[in-house]
Amino acid sequence: MATQTTLVAAGVLKLELAVTFPRMRALAWNGETLYASRGYSLYSARMTAAKIEWRLVARYRPPWWRQLTSRQRLSLRLVRDGFHALAITPAGNMVAAVPGAIVTLRSGETEFHISHRVLRGTRPLHIAATPDGGLFWGEYFDNSRRDEVHIYSSRDGGESWDIAFTFDKRSIRHVHNITYDKWADCLWIFTGDDGGECRILRASTDLTQVQDVVAGGQQARAVAAVIEEEGLYFASDTPFEQNFIYHLDRRGRVSRLAEIPGSSIHGCRNRDGTFFSTMAEPSQINTSAAVNLFGSADGEDRRQFVQWRKDFWPMKFFQYGNAQLPDGENATGLLAVSTVAVAGADLQTSIWRTSVE
């Protein structure tokens, strides 16, 4: 039995559950089209159609043993199978992160090929695309020795990758996210994990200019971000302090908007509002064992909509409970949420209708 329940309407923003799709992970929006994966197969659907019908776009062929583990729910969770990020270029190429590699799909083809082997860590958390065809991702690996950390870029649709920027040794642990800001034509880079390693940086799209905007302390430790014309919203991702949702305006001023019960690594927006989810990652400070979804129509009045209960499988092996929100530009009044490691809705994508009244 599904455990998701509507708790409260956040101001004038309302949610209504429309449909659910088992074993699917929503990855990215492109206008009215949603891209989602099942194992190592990528599908798309026009979400405003009278009937939602998924179309197979392409496949990636992983090593033989991952073809086996990706077929079963618990083994997929154990070894973190499947697609984990997706970016779409203006020319139609698609670039995705899978365990151990960056893979690229040429426009018009039906099979992803490996364009870069990830040698440190398993994969980046996000891939950013810019209107001129640029692609960017930052290294995400344990880095206990605090070695230098690279940002990679591609200028040929994801066919090849070069190091475009390097963080010096002992300056950060790893890169959490890179996202494009269409209003300022710049990149925002989020890093962690301790002390001065926690930084929010603004960079030119050629990465020749990179500067700190917010730095130092666990409240600058962020992954989830939503870019708006007036600035950006971000949520903290720390097990050591209370977590919050913030607004960073174009003058560099930070405002605290809402307290949240756990770390957040996913944020998105649709036609009606902005949304952040929290993880079930209990610590001495963040004791909640639930996954939560927060939303706001105006950015200010942000409240909890939905809560899922963490399932009983151990977090260390079978993942923290989470509600994943896809990247990209969503032009619809729909919200896609992919839940993992929660009771009744494990490895499921739910589609919610939003409205402002």
N, C-alpha and C positions, 0 to 999 in steps of 0.2 A: 504494500500500500504506500502510495506517495506521501511524503511528509511535508510537502510544501504547502503553505497556507498564507493567504493574504492577511496581513496584520493590521495595516492602517494606510490610509491615503495620505501621501505627503503633500500637504497644502492642497492645490488644485490638480495635482498629477495623480492619475489612477492607473492601475494595472489590472488586466484580466487575462487569465490563462487561456490561450487559444488552442494549442496542440503540442504534443510531445513526440520526439523521435528517439527511439532507443539506439544505443551504441553509436551515437553521432557526436562529434565535437565541432562546434562552430568556430571557424578560424578568422574569417574576414568578410566584411561587407564591401560591395562595390555598387553604390547607388541603391537600387532595389533588389539586387542579387546578393544572396548569401552563399558563401562557400563553406562547406563543412566536410569533415573526413570521417570515414569508418575504417579503422585500421590504416592501411597504406593506400586507400582509394580516396580520391578527391571528387566531391560532388558539388553541384550548384543548383539553386532553385530561385526563381523569381518569386519573391515573397508576397508581392501584391496581386498575384494571380488568384482567380477564383478558387482554384485547387492547387495546393502546393505539390509539385512533382519534382523529385530529385533526378538530375541528369548526371551520369558519370562523365567527368571531365578528363581525368587522367589517373594513372597509377604510378607508384614507385615500387621497385622491386628490391626489398631489403635482403640481407643475408638470410639463408634458408631457415635458420633457427628462429629469426624474428617473424618469418611467415607463419610459424607454428604458434609462437607465444602471443602474437597479435590476435589470434582467433578466440582466445579465452579471456574472460573479463579480468580475473585476478592476475594471470600471468602478464597481461598487457599492462596492468597497473604496476606490477612488480618491477618490470624492466623498462617502464616508461616508453612503451611503443607508440608509433603513429606520428602524424604531423603535429607540430607544436607551435608553429608560426607560419604566416603566409603573407606575402606582399605581392601586389599586382602592378606592373609597370604600365605607363601610358601606351606602349606599343603592344601590350598584351602578353608579354612574358610573365610567368609566375615563378616566385622564388619562395622556398619553404625550408623550415628547419626540421630535420629528423634526427634520431639518435646518431651522433657521430659525423653528421654531414650537413652541408647546405646543398639543396637540390634545386634544379632549375627545369622549368617546362617552357620550351619554345612555343611561341604562338602558333597554333595550328597542329601541334603534335599531341600525343596522348600518353607519353611516358616521361616522367621526370628522370633526369640524369644527374649524377653527382658533379657539382661544379667546384666544391671545396671540401676537403676533409678537415673536420674539427679535431685538432690535436690536443687542445687543453679544455677539459670539461666535456660535457656531452653535447651541448647546443646553446645558442643564444636564446634569450627569452622572447625577443621581438626582432622583427626586421622592418626597417623604415624605407619608404619609397618617396621620391620627390618628383615633381611634375616634369623635370627635365630628363627623367629616366635614371637618376641616381638611386643606388640602393646602399643601405648601411646596416651593420650589426656590430655589436660589441661583445668582446669575450666575457663569458660567464663561467668561471671555474673556481675551485676551492681557494687556491692561491694563498695558502697559509704562510708562505715565505714572502708574500707581497712583492712578487716579480712585476716587471712592467706589464701593462695590459694594452691590447691593441683594439682599435676600431678598424674594421675592414669595409671597403667600399667597392662597388662595381659600376662601371660606366658603359657596359655593353650588354645590359639586360640580364645580368647575373651569370654570364658565361665565364667570366674570370674575376678574381678578387685580388685586391692589393691592400696593403696596410696604409691607411690614410691618416691615422693619428695614433700616437702612443702616449699613454700615461706613464710617467716615470715610476721607477721602483719606489715602493713604500708610499705612493701617493693615493692609491685606491686599492681595494681588494678585487673588484670586478665591476662590469657594466651591467646595470639592471635593465635599462631601456633606452632607446633612441626613438624620437618621434618627430614628425615634420610639422611645422607651424606655417600654414598657408597665408596667414595674415601678415606675418613678419618675414616670411621667406627665410626661415632659419630652422636649425635643428635644436631640440632640447635633449640633453643627455643626463641620465640619472645614474649615480654610482653609489656604492656602499663598501664596507658595512659598519665601520667603527670610527668614532671621533670625526676627525677632519676628512676621512675617506667618504663620508656621506655628503654628496654634493649634487646640486642641480645646476647645470651649465647650459649656457646659450652658445651656439656655434654657427658660423656661416656654413652654407651647404657644401663648400669645398674644404671645410675644416681647417682653413688657414687662420681663422680667428675663433678661439675658444676661451670663454671667460666664465668664472663663477658668478652665479646670481644668488643662490642660497647655499651655505656651506656650514658644516660642523654640527655635531649632535644628532641624536637618533631621530628627531623630527624632520631632518632633511634626508633621511633614509627612505627612499621612495622608489616604487616601480610603476604604480598606476598613475596615469595622467590623462586628462582630457583638455584639449586645446580649444579655446574660444576666442572670439575677436577681442574681448576685453582683458584677456589674460589666460591663465591656465589653472585648472583644478588638479590637485594631487592629493594622494593619501599616503600616510606613513606606513612603513612596513618594518616594525620593530617588535621583538619579543621582550624587550627590556623596559619599555615605558608604555603608558597609555597611548593608543593610536588615535589619530584625528584626520579629518578631511580639511584641506586648506585651499585658499585661493591666492594665487600670485598674480598681481596686476602688472600692467605694462611699465609701471614705474619701479617695479621691484619690491613692492610692499606685500607682505604676507599677512593674510587674515585667517584665523582659525574659525571654521564653520561648524563642525559637528564632531562629537566624540563617537568613536566606533569601537566595538568590543574585541577587535582582533586585527592582525596584520591584513593589509590589502595589497594585492598585486594585480588587480584587474579593474579598469575603468573604461567607460565608453559613453557615447551619446547617441540619441536618435532624434527624430524630428521634434519630439516633445520635451526632452529633458536629458539630464546627465545622470550616470549611474556608477556606483562603486560596489564591489563585493568584498567580503572579509573571509579569511581562512579559518578553519578549525585547527589552530596551532597553539594549544594551551601552553602557557608559561606561568611563572609566579605572578606576573602582572596581568596578563591577558588570560583569564581563566575559562573563557567560554569554549565549549566543545561543539558549538554550532556554526554553521555557515549562514551569512546574512547578506541580503541585497538592500542597498540604500539608493534612493533616487530623489531628484529635485527638478522642478520645472524652471525655477528661477535661479538656481545655484545656491541660494541662501537657505531656504526652508527644506532641509534634507532630513528625511526620516526613513525608518526601516519599513520595507514592504514585505519581504519574504524571508523565511528562516527554514533551513534544512538541518536535520540532526546528523552528526557524524556517525558513520556505520561502525561496527565493532571490530573491523580488521585493523591490525596494528599500523599506526601512522608511519613508523620507521621503515616499514617494508612496502606498504600498500598505499602510500601517499596521504598527505593531509587532506581533509575535506576542503573542497573549494568550489566556487562558482565562477567559471571562466567566461569572460566577456570578449567578443571578437573585436579585432582591430578594423581599420578602414572607415570609409564614409558611408553612413547609414542614412538614406534619404526617406525612410519609412516611419510610420508610427508603430513599428514592431520592435521588440527587444528579444534578442536571442541570448539564452543563458545555458551554458553547458556545465552540468554538475558532475563531480567525481567524488567517490568515497563518502557518499551520504546515503542514509537509509532510504530505500524506496525510489531513489532517482540516480543511482550510480551509472556513470557513463551515459547520460541522457541529455539531450538538448531540448529545452522547452522554449516555446515562442509565446511571448506575451504581447497583447494589444495594449498600447498606452493611449491616454487621452488627457486633455487638460480641460477642466470644467470650472 
